């Protein structure tokens, strides 16, 4: 049966019984167990010492509280940059938003493209080949991801013309 500390232990390493398992030992060590400082044997110290477990987690590659705080601060800074208009970290390479701006799109533009393409009897790959655009750009439009995928306004205009559908809001 485990014995719990009453605060009267002589502490340290001069022998006695483990305050967790009761085992007699000549070499007890101080351990932090659930917030209490106890004199424990080496076996209990390795498995119950809160401070040792925290260090072990870090040694095993798990991240501690300090690492989580750093990651949270880094993520907040990234979001703050995006909010301030510093979009250099997310703009797609090869997309020139000044020369081919994406117009304001209606909320269901993806569904409209899918429906019109199917009514025209076209597969996505066929339409992409006909318009000479990568199929993944067309898929992005169909999934309402045109802005995030770096789709230009010229593709939206080509889809409107070819499928006779309205995708952009009139200003």
VMD Tcl script that draws the C-alpha trace (Angstrom):
set ca {
  {0.00 0.00 0.00}
  {1.33 3.42 -0.90}
  {2.36 5.75 1.85}
  {1.72 9.47 1.42}
  {3.89 12.28 2.64}
  {2.96 14.01 5.86}
  {5.73 16.55 5.45}
  {7.75 14.93 8.25}
  {10.21 13.07 6.05}
  {13.83 13.79 6.59}
  {13.96 14.06 2.79}
  {16.64 13.23 0.36}
  {18.94 10.29 0.05}
  {19.64 8.89 3.52}
  {17.43 5.79 3.22}
  {13.89 4.99 4.28}
  {10.72 4.01 2.49}
  {9.39 5.33 -0.82}
  {6.44 7.60 -0.14}
  {4.60 6.20 -3.17}
  {5.13 2.44 -3.17}
  {6.47 1.94 0.36}
  {9.56 0.06 -0.84}
  {12.63 0.40 1.40}
  {15.52 2.07 -0.33}
  {18.90 3.54 0.57}
  {18.71 6.05 -2.25}
  {15.49 8.04 -2.28}
  {15.13 11.10 -4.48}
  {12.84 14.09 -4.35}
  {10.15 14.01 -7.01}
  {7.24 16.26 -7.92}
  {4.17 14.02 -8.03}
  {0.86 15.74 -8.76}
  {2.23 18.95 -7.30}
  {3.62 17.39 -4.11}
  {7.32 16.93 -3.32}
  {7.84 13.32 -2.24}
  {10.82 11.13 -1.40}
  {10.58 8.23 -3.81}
  {12.61 5.24 -5.01}
  {14.28 5.30 -8.42}
  {11.50 3.21 -9.95}
  {8.76 5.63 -8.85}
  {10.91 8.64 -9.69}
  {11.19 7.60 -13.33}
  {7.48 6.81 -13.74}
  {5.78 9.38 -11.50}
  {8.00 12.46 -11.46}
  {6.02 15.15 -13.30}
  {9.13 17.18 -14.13}
  {10.93 14.11 -15.50}
  {7.92 13.20 -17.66}
  {7.81 16.69 -19.13}
  {11.50 16.53 -20.01}
  {11.06 13.03 -21.40}
  {8.26 14.22 -23.68}
  {10.49 16.95 -25.04}
  {13.35 14.50 -25.54}
  {10.99 12.14 -27.39}
  {10.12 14.87 -29.89}
  {6.82 15.97 -28.40}
  {6.36 19.67 -28.02}
  {6.06 21.32 -24.64}
  {3.97 24.25 -23.54}
  {6.69 26.71 -24.56}
  {6.72 25.33 -28.12}
  {2.93 25.61 -28.37}
  {3.14 29.23 -27.27}
  {5.79 29.97 -29.91}
  {3.71 28.32 -32.66}
  {0.61 30.26 -31.60}
  {2.54 33.54 -31.70}
  {3.97 32.70 -35.13}
  {0.51 31.85 -36.50}
  {-0.92 35.07 -35.09}
  {1.83 37.07 -36.78}
  {1.13 35.39 -40.11}
  {-2.57 36.16 -39.83}
  {-1.78 39.75 -38.88}
  {0.39 40.15 -42.00}
  {-2.47 38.86 -44.15}
  {-4.93 41.21 -42.45}
  {-2.63 44.19 -43.06}
  {-2.53 43.43 -46.75}
  {0.94 41.88 -46.95}
  {-0.13 39.17 -49.36}
  {3.33 38.36 -50.70}
  {3.44 35.09 -48.77}
  {0.29 33.68 -50.35}
  {0.20 35.00 -53.90}
  {0.66 32.26 -56.43}
  {3.69 32.37 -58.64}
  {2.81 32.99 -62.27}
  {-0.48 34.78 -61.60}
  {-0.50 38.44 -62.49}
  {-3.48 39.92 -60.69}
  {-2.92 43.36 -62.24}
  {-3.12 42.10 -65.83}
  {-5.84 39.47 -65.29}
  {-7.91 40.46 -62.23}
  {-10.56 38.08 -60.99}
  {-13.96 39.79 -61.04}
  {-16.41 39.63 -58.16}
  {-18.06 36.25 -58.54}
  {-21.60 35.23 -57.69}
  {-21.81 33.06 -54.58}
  {-22.73 29.84 -56.42}
  {-20.37 30.24 -59.39}
  {-18.93 26.74 -58.99}
  {-22.32 25.05 -59.12}
  {-23.27 27.12 -62.16}
  {-20.14 26.00 -64.03}
  {-20.70 22.31 -63.19}
  {-24.36 22.45 -64.24}
  {-23.66 24.33 -67.48}
  {-20.74 22.03 -68.37}
  {-22.88 18.94 -67.82}
  {-25.76 20.42 -69.84}
  {-23.29 21.03 -72.67}
  {-22.32 17.36 -72.47}
  {-18.68 18.10 -71.65}
  {-16.29 16.39 -69.29}
  {-14.06 18.66 -67.23}
  {-10.97 17.50 -69.15}
  {-12.65 18.25 -72.52}
  {-13.63 21.77 -71.46}
  {-10.16 22.46 -70.08}
  {-8.58 21.33 -73.37}
  {-11.02 23.41 -75.40}
  {-10.25 26.53 -73.34}
  {-6.53 25.68 -73.23}
  {-6.33 25.90 -69.41}
  {-5.04 23.41 -66.85}
  {-7.79 21.08 -65.65}
  {-6.87 21.91 -62.04}
  {-7.80 25.58 -62.66}
  {-11.20 24.53 -63.97}
  {-11.65 22.20 -61.00}
  {-10.82 25.09 -58.65}
  {-13.56 27.18 -60.26}
  {-16.06 24.32 -59.94}
  {-15.16 23.96 -56.25}
  {-15.57 27.71 -55.51}
  {-11.81 28.10 -55.00}
  {-11.01 30.44 -57.89}
  {-9.51 33.13 -55.71}
  {-7.31 30.78 -53.66}
  {-6.15 28.89 -56.77}
  {-4.99 32.04 -58.55}
  {-7.54 31.80 -61.36}
  {-7.56 34.89 -63.55}
  {-10.51 36.83 -64.88}
  {-9.83 35.65 -68.43}
  {-10.78 32.07 -67.50}
  {-14.00 33.28 -65.89}
  {-14.84 35.27 -69.04}
  {-14.03 32.26 -71.26}
  {-16.29 30.03 -69.15}
  {-19.12 32.59 -69.31}
  {-18.78 32.82 -73.10}
  {-18.41 29.09 -73.79}
  {-21.10 27.86 -71.38}
  {-23.44 30.87 -71.70}
  {-23.57 31.31 -67.94}
  {-23.19 34.32 -65.62}
  {-20.41 33.91 -63.06}
  {-19.46 37.48 -62.18}
  {-21.52 40.09 -60.44}
  {-22.33 43.12 -62.53}
  {-20.95 46.32 -61.06}
}
mol new
graphics top color blue
foreach p $ca { graphics top sphere $p radius 0.5 }
foreach p [lrange $ca 0 end-1] q [lrange $ca 1 end] { graphics top cylinder $p $q radius 0.2 }
display resetview
